[in-house]
Amino acid sequence: MALNHLLRPLLCQSLVRQVRCPLVVTSRLSAPPLCPDTTRYPAACTRLYATKKSKAKAKGQSAKVNINSALVEDIINLDEVKGDMTAVLNALKDDFTRNLSIRTSPGALDHIVVTTQDGKFPLNQLGQISMKSPQLIMVNMSSFPEATEAASRALRESSMNLNPEVDGTIIKVPVPKVTREHRENLARLAKQFSNKAKDSLRRVRSNSIAEVKKAKEGHSEDVIRLVEKQIQQLSDNIAVDIDKQLAAKTKELLG
């Protein structure tokens, strides 16, 4: 009995410690392998896509057409079409030379059109143009005195910023100073001339394609399509030349 009294407190203390401090069970988790098995995790397949730049480049590289004009002369005269389009470009060059010179010279006034009762004439056919001084151009209208006022009006209404003064049958034309504003005005006129040239070019192209469409009967659709593409190609080439002429003239005018 005495032994039981001695052991009972010890057993109670042991049970209390076990309740207060339960066993902590830890589990060891295996770490994933540093080098996974490629047989279980196959590499992802990659697909190469064309970039926008490469697509645009491929789209712009359309096949060029070069038709022998003799083979389609029963449809349209391609040489004549090319000649009409080239004439538009040459007319633009003439406009640039005659009307868009920074320094006003006697030659720049030659082709100013004067409207009279008898019709329209270049100024150099009605009057004698000469350079009196670096600042003054003289137009002698003694051969056609009745056209003096019309010539003065044509000079004033030209795109050359001129302010003519009439003294009998003599027209005095002071040479305008080259200012930044004058240069910018000439550059704007150059743009207007080029736009008019492109309008003329579009008319030539449209009329030519309309003529081709009239010849559809008796020709395959492929042939008609190729001829239309050839006309469009000729038009595109001239349009590029017009832009080049405008860029060069604008650079010359603005300095």
BELGI-V437450 format. One record per backbone hydrogen bond with DSSP energy under -0.5 kcal/mol. CO is the residue of the C=O (numbers start at 1). NH is the residue of the N-H. If there is no record, write none. Layout:
# BELGI-V437450
CO/NH  CO/NH
This chain:
# BELGI-V437450
1/5  2/6  3/7  4/8  5/9  6/10  7/11  8/12  9/13  10/14  11/15  12/16  13/17  14/18  15/19  16/20  17/21  20/22  23/25  24/26  27/29  34/36  36/38  37/40  37/41  47/49  51/55  52/56  53/57  54/58  55/59  56/60  57/61  60/62  67/69  68/71  68/72  69/72  70/73  72/75  72/76  76/78  77/81  78/82  79/83  80/84  81/85  82/86  83/87  84/88  85/89  86/90  87/91  88/92  89/93  90/94  91/95  92/96  93/97  94/98  95/99  96/100  102/104  105/108  105/109  106/109  106/110  107/110  109/112  110/124  112/123  113/115  114/116  114/121  116/119  119/116  121/114  122/125  122/126  123/126  123/127  127/129  128/140  130/132  130/138  133/136  135/175  136/132  136/133  137/173  138/130  138/140  139/141  139/171  140/128  141/144  142/145  144/147  145/148  147/151  148/152  149/153  150/154  151/155  152/156  153/157  155/158  158/161  163/174  165/172  167/169  167/170  169/141  170/167  170/172  171/139  171/173  172/165  172/174  173/137  174/176  177/179  179/183  180/184  181/185  182/186  183/187  184/188  185/189  186/190  187/191  188/192  189/193  190/194  191/195  192/196  193/197  194/198  195/199  196/200  197/201  198/202  199/203  200/204  201/205  202/206  203/207  204/208  205/209  206/210  207/211  208/212  209/213  210/214  211/215  212/215  213/216  216/219  220/224  221/225  222/226  223/227  224/228  225/229  226/230  227/231  228/232  229/233  230/234  231/235  232/236  233/237  234/238  235/239  236/240  237/241  238/242  239/243  240/244  241/245  242/246  243/247  244/248  245/249  246/250  247/251  248/252  249/253  250/254  251/255
